[in-house]
Amino acid sequence: MKRSVMFLLCAALLCFSCAAFAQDDSQLPDPSTLPQFNPQPGEPGDGGPVISAGVVVTAKNASANGTGIPLWSYQVTSPVDGNTYTGVMVGRSPLVRGARTTSVPVVIIPVIVKAQQGFITDPTSGDPGCLQGNPGNAVSLTLQSPILNNVNWNFGPTFMGNTQYPDATQRANFWSTVGTTNGGFHTLLGPITVAPTQSIQGTVPGTTVVPNQSQIVAFSAGTCGAITTGATNRKGILNIMDINYFDPFAEATLAALHVPATSFAMFLFYDTVMTSGPPVVTGGTLNPQCCILGYHSDNDDTSPNLITTYGVVDFDRGGIFSATQDTSVMAHEVQEWMDDPLGNNLTPAWGHIGQQSGCQNNLEEGDPLSGTLYPPVPMPNGFTYHLQDVGPYFSWFFRTPSTGVNGWYDNIHKLTTDAGPVCH
């Protein structure tokens, strides 16, 4: 199994629904008695997966015969180490004259998460006060977001088009070609469908669970929200779940829902993050491997001939993690999926930036700028969205002259140089 995680401290819509967990308020603990979530300074890194090229061949073959997402391949020699690197990205090559629009269907899978203590985070339910008073919920706001809808984008002085944010970023990534000879290049998300809402809980009803062994635990965190009674989307509650408990659930859900490998599946949480291991460790303290706000992966380890790529994202209330709010995690994971769909696009080692305090050697374009936001984007629904600046661009990793818009390495010109010497 491969996962590329976001690790931080500090069209026609086919909709389905299901009932949320019910809980009598008298059965819930006083939130003030819950362990307090206290993010610490710093951002622990993820070394990134390395897998064999055989999976790439399988994926490219699946793409060619129409049983998987469309992929194009690249080869580049990096001047920083003299090595030649190959990889695949989603869509059609921007480097080939005449390439046109590619659209990848997206299946959004809402997930209701119930902690051991009974508190529920539900992306299909509203949260007055946290969602700018908008009567919607995380699902409806995602459907109306600039990630899935067209906006006029200007990166510096250059107009990128009226399009979705991931497509604008990908056009900017290869603007040296797209902006001169291949203006019709687009990689779009759609059509969008919403699958039946799924539910997961950290305890089995009727059993006794030791707190340190629970897979999902509620923590007291933040002050956002107006819901002060009941179990669902309760003010100041953050659910934390073991990623090793959720990921098998995710892959089983993909199979049960018959999500086609030609689609990108996106599991959507609300105010739920993950840890590498049980949330609570010896002594009742929070697992130091917190917090994973999202990740992207694929199920090649269970179905090597029919790879389904998927992402897991938290629609975040805001105020708990530094520079993270609503769809910023989603922007991070969608762009990484688009540019490193199988998690095995290797690069010269880079690091000591963003969420990576050490060294990393793969093309995860969200990681170096984790915590850096693009300027807020107001949408017609009255909601203002927050998106991560999902650079650096391709050329930053390989230390080649910038192929990006304006000669930049990211959307807002946060980075003024490439990744520099090989990281050690």
Secondary structure as UniProt FT lines:
FT   STRAND          2..7
FT   HELIX           25..27
FT   HELIX           31..33
FT   HELIX           53..64
FT   TURN            65..66
FT   STRAND          71..77
FT   TURN            79..81
FT   STRAND          84..90
FT   TURN            94..95
FT   TURN            97..98
FT   STRAND          101..114
FT   TURN            116..117
FT   STRAND          120..121
FT   TURN            123..124
FT   TURN            128..130
FT   TURN            132..133
FT   HELIX           138..143
FT   TURN            146..148
FT   STRAND          151..155
FT   TURN            156..157
FT   STRAND          158..163
FT   HELIX           165..173
FT   HELIX           175..178
FT   TURN            179..181
FT   TURN            183..184
FT   STRAND          186..194
FT   STRAND          198..201
FT   TURN            205..206
FT   HELIX           211..213
FT   STRAND          216..220
FT   TURN            235..236
FT   STRAND          237..242
FT   HELIX           243..256
FT   TURN            257..258
FT   TURN            261..262
FT   STRAND          264..270
FT   STRAND          272..275
FT   STRAND          280..281
FT   HELIX           282..284
FT   STRAND          285..286
FT   TURN            288..289
FT   STRAND          290..298
FT   TURN            300..302
FT   TURN            304..305
FT   STRAND          309..316
FT   TURN            322..323
FT   HELIX           328..339
FT   TURN            341..342
FT   STRAND          346..353
FT   TURN            354..355
FT   STRAND          356..362
FT   TURN            365..366
FT   HELIX           367..369
FT   TURN            370..371
FT   STRAND          377..378
FT   TURN            380..381
FT   STRAND          384..385
FT   HELIX           394..398
FT   HELIX           405..407
FT   TURN            411..412
//
